[in-house]
Amino acid sequence: MFAKATKNFVRETDCGGDLIPVSRLNDSDKLQLLNLVTKKKKLWCWQKPKYHFLTVKLNDVLIEDKPIKPVVVESDFVKYEGKFEDFVRGSIETSFGKINLGAGGKGFVESQSSFGNLKKQEADLQQLMKDLKGRTINLNNNLLQQVLERKHEVSVSENGNVRKDSNVVLEIPAPTAIAYGVIELYIKRDGQFEFCLLDEQEGGFERENTEGSSYPYSLPIRDSSFLYQPDAVDSDRHSGDRNIIPSDVSLSVLKQDLLLLKMQFQPFVKLSEDKQGALNKIFYELLHHEEMVTALEEMLDSIFTGEEPDFTDLKELKPPQQQNLTDFLQLIGYSLQNELLLQKDQLHYKGLFSAAHILISAVAELSDYTLALLRACCDIQIIPALCCLPNVASTDGTLTLRDPALAPLTDAGRFRIVQRLFAQSNINLEMMESSVKAVTMKEPSFFPFILYIALYGFYALGGTI
């Protein structure tokens, strides 16, 4: 509940994307100005950064001299009375009957939550940079040595410690940090460092050699364009996201990447009907419970990178949800016994694990409302038609409704659901007289592709693609 409330708070109040929601209440105590955090390597090109909180501050790793005392500015942030989506059920009337849809959009019943009067703390950045001029980081510091061995990035929490002054619904003690911001550091081999203040700058350690990053699994996805190749951690600096989808173009722009995606999900297609059905049922259940998606994503990321899985999120789930995740792991080649993750024949399950990992990682990036709409599309069995759209769209995004594969879109009720789903993923879907037009919105980022990963994944579990 805490994670969902903070995520919704950030989505509704931070248009610039500078704040990161705190996902666990226990992590709040670790957030102080100028605390160091490590940024986990992204495994997929569309993932948002994730951070691991450390117990040390920037002062703890600087070469000897007087400690830095940042000038702290505290201000009122906002009195937050948010809409906390708790999957209250609603319904949509269509020409072929009534379907249920989770709450979250305009016109649906929503639960209310409040963090009360919020305060924001931030350091005076200009003064901080003056105070740090000429200072260097001790790269022999034990903590940094451990970070360097793991080839993680290091950033500094600087520009946001949003706190709660009163408790209303969730009974969170004040002050509690519910969101934070980071500024990355680029650290040179001699210990000098600089703040990365421009969009094209990324933090990390200056690279000592040209060795590429390695992963313990030789998965088919490594040969595709989906795997994120770290461009800042121990490597040359590089600007911008790769393969960002352009604005105002036909949905057919996804066609080439979807060919690779089709190959990625072939292990789902090759499963027996019983196993397909079992996996499909669990994935559908995940769309109802964001906390299950988070726990499973963390676990699969750990398996992929060879790290020891953290079972904290799993323990916080209800018993039926824990059983669903245990069953899921069993289906993709892992058994969970007394917090020990035992692997079955790796070669046999390698492709299946990769397909499950990419699908979970994409679903984890979608909002509650998008997941609710995706569930509705599963309910009305329109997924196959949606998977066809990029392949049959013209260069200007036009799709003729005379195509039998697109017949489901002629129903006004179904079309409205799909239109909302696409809008949540930065795709504009417009009904014409005898056709539909599908084009990306302005600066769509990876969202159209993320949506199609989810659509293709469910389609593969329900048949062939």
C-alpha positions, 0 to 999 in steps of 0.5 A: 500500500505504501509503495502504491501511494508514493508511486501515485503521488510522484506520478500526479505531482512531478511532471518533470520526472525528477522525483523517485518514489520510496517503495518501502517504508523501512527505506525512508530512514536511510534517506538524508541529504547528500546520502550516497546511493548506488544505481543498479544497472538497467537490464532492458533499454526501457527500464527506469533507474533503480537505486540502492540506499547506502548508509554513508554520505558524501563526506564519508568518502572525501579525502581528508579536509573539513566536512561539507555542510550543505546549505539546506533550503526547506519549503512547503511542497504541496498539500497532497490529497491524492487518488489512491487506486485500489482496484475498486471494480467498475464496469463498461457497457459494450454492444456485446455485454458488460465487462469489469474494469479495475478502477483508476480512470476518469469516471470510475470509483477511486479510493482517496488517500492523503499525505497531508502538508508536505515539505521539501528539503534541498541543498543549495546546489551552487553553494555545494559546488563551490564548497566541493571545488578541488575536493577529491574522492578517496577511491581506496575507501572500503565502500567504494572498493566494493562498489567498483568490484561490482561495477555499479554506478554511484550517485548522490541524493541531493535535490529532494527529500520530500517529507510528510508532516501529518498522517491521515490514511496510511498512518505513516509517522512524520517526518517520513521521506516518500520521494527523493531526487538524485544527481549523478557523479562522474568519478575520474580515476584520480578521485576528481569528480563532477556533478552530471547536471545536463541531460546528456551527462551520465554518472559512473566511474571512468573506465580503465579498460575496454572490457564489455559487461558480462552476464552469467546467462548467454540468453538469446535476448543478448543478441537483440536490441532490447538488452541495455548496454551500460554506457556510463558504468566503467565505460566511455560517456555516451549521450541519450537513450538508444532506440527512442521511438520518434514522435508523430509517426505510424505505429508501423515504426515498431515493426522491426523490433516486433520481429525480434520480440516474436522470436523472443516469445517463441518459448511460450508458444512451444509450451504444452497447452496446460503450461501455457494456460497456467502461465497465462493465468498467473500473468493475468493475476499479476495485472491485479497486483502491482506488488506481485509484479515488483517482487517478481521483477526483483527476483528475476533481475537477481537471477539474471545478474547472478546476484543473491535474490532478496526475499523481502518483497516476497515475504510481504505478500499474502499467502495466495500471492506467494503461492502464485509466485512460487508456481510461476518460478516452478514453471520457468525452471526454479523451485523455491524452498526455505528462501533457497532458489534451486535451478533446474536444467538451465539449458532447457529453461533458458529461453523460457526464463528470458521470455518471462523476464522480458514480459515481467520487466515490461509490465513493471513499467506500466501504470495501474490504470494501464494494467487495468485496461490491459486486463480489460483487453484480455477479458474482451479477447482483443489482444490478437487484433492489437498485435496485428496493428503495427504490421498492417499499418500504412506509412501514415498510420492508417488501418483499414477496418475492411481487414478481417483481423481488425474486425473487433475494433469496429465495436464502439465499446471495444474501441474506446477501451483500446483507445484509452489503453493506447493513450496511456502508452503514448499512442494516438488511436483515432476512428475515421469513417472506414479506417483507424489511424494509429500514430505515436504522440509527441516524445513517446519514449519507449512506452509504445514498445513496452505496451507491445511487449505486454501484448505479444507476451499474452498473445504468445501464451494464448496461441501462436504469433 
